[in-house]
């Protein structure tokens, strides 16, 4: 029965996502190691599946490793500065050759799945110039993307493929960093999602200095980052290469891309699992710590009860039922990830200018993502906006967790008079207070 319910949940999630993303645009930057891997045909099948389900796709292949190999083979000197190639006159023809060759590899693979694609010159570029005395020569930056031409192509059910090359108004060619090009394309086309698909691309906490507010244990995968958290993570760590994609993802979100995903392309079905699963398997960068929190609606009652049930069974939460939640739903907020409730919490106000944070529950499958913390901090901010003098919480098993959030242990005389009257001596809950 458990297995059957799990399969049903997967089917419901997938159908919901398929409907939501129909007609939306996804940009995929694909590292060369994925393209050269023996399982690349399986990856392309997944791309074709997305395209055939009505999702618009744009592809940007990475070329750096192949260019390095070709230049070494032909004994052409190579130089880089700050992680970017200095493209001189001798290396530029090889960069062009490799870029279009790899783009053609993608086109051939898609044709094998019955998907039409096209390679084009949609990138207006300019020279990167001289930075700290170093001349980047034929290495450029994106000036603009021909969005009108691309919209026409996408409307014709064709996948555009971008070789990482751009041209200026006079036809001069520039080598563009493929990941930077992906950010420009996704931003200027207002993509729903940008994917960086590489080898082991999800971000893990090993060897990283973490922002204190992130609340993730060492060794864990960082599943979600807000723009602010991504900026702080990059700032705290000196390894620019390790977090380059995190920083680029932040910039894409600041420029209007809703979500950026860093995923390991060597995992089978990684794109489908990242898109059609609430949990995902990569690292997602998004716009706000509170973006998934909204007021509870009466229609959410059944979902909230589902999330609460394990905690009620264990005695962590006081029992609730449909009637009590329907009476108090306006006190609650929920954590809604793509149309499904995965967490809840309530702020009950009392006449003596105090509030109680209660009914905190998070879907067990989403433990460790900091959802409970975000819900509590959101309600603390709501209490502050309403000029309450303090909020309090009663707990039997999560005292340490409240202390980490900045609550202090209090006593019965400090909380709202009405709540004192209904205090359950049998539960003997500890009282934690957050002074505002």
Beta strands, then each sheet from edge to edge (+ up, - down):
strand 1: 25-30
strand 2: 56-61
strand 3: 80-81
strand 4: 84-85
strand 5: 117-119
strand 6: 123-127
strand 7: 130-131
strand 8: 134-135
strand 9: 139-145
strand 10: 159-162
strand 11: 165-167
strand 12: 173-176
strand 13: 193-198
strand 14: 224-226
strand 15: 259-264
strand 16: 283-286
strand 17: 293-295
strand 18: 332-337
strand 19: 340-350
strand 20: 354-362
strand 21: 390-395
strand 22: 408-410
strand 23: 430-435
sheet 1: 5+ 10+ 2+ 1+ 13+ 15+ 16- 14-
sheet 2: 3+ 4-
sheet 3: 6+ 9- 12- 11+
sheet 4: 7+ 8-
sheet 5: 17+ 18- 19+ 20- 21- 23+ 22-
end
